[in-house]
Amino acid sequence: MSNSIQNERLKRYLEAEKAVLMGQSYTIGTRTLTRADLSTIRAAIDDLIAGGATLDDADITQKGRAKRVVFLG
């Protein structure tokens, strides 16, 4: 899975986590709805981060690597 897809999924899971933390259940009219399970959301976030997802769309494979340019001639 590409980093941009992983990053987008991470962003959405973090939004879901925030929604759950603000209230597990909510009511619209006469219907009461329950949000997703927080432990499932946290597990997905942890898996995405372990897989290299970030919030800044940067390519994690390039972070912390030095580059050297050698001129020949």
N, C-alpha and C positions, 0 to 999 in steps of 0.2 A: 504494500500500500504506500502511495507516495506521501511525502511529508506534508504537502498542502492538504491532503484529505485527512491525514491524522490530526493536523493542527485544527482543522475545522471541526472534527469530531470532538476534540478536547475542549474547544470553546463551547460547543453545545452541551457537553456533559457538565461543564462548570456552571453553565446557566441553569441546567436541571438541578444540580446540587443546591444552588442558591435558592431556587424555587421551593425545593423540599425543606430547606432549612428555615424558610420564612413561614412554612405551614404545611404539614403533611396532608391535611384535608381542607377542602373548601366547599362552599355551597353556592350553587347558582339556582335561584328559584327554590324549588322543592327537591332538587337533586343534590346529593352530597358526593363529591368526587375525591378520590385518594390518589396522591401522586405516587411516582415510582419509589421503590425501596432504596433508601439512602446507601445501604451497604453495597448494593448492586452498582449504583452510580459511582461510588468511591473505588470499587474494584476496577471498573472500566477506566476511570481517570488514571489510576495507578498503572494499569496495563499500557495505556497510550503514552504516558510519560516514559515508562521503561522502554517503549518502542521508539522513542525519539521525538515524540510530539512536543511542540513548544507553542507559546502564545504569540510569538513574534514573527512567524512564517520564515524564520531564518533556517538555512540548511544546517542542521546540527552536526553534520559530518565535517563541516569546515571550521567549527568553533575551536579555538585554541591551537590551531595549526599554524606554524610559521611557513612562509613561502620565501623562496630564494630565487632571484633572477640572476642568471649567469650570461654575460655578454661574450660572445665568441667573435674573434675577428682580429 
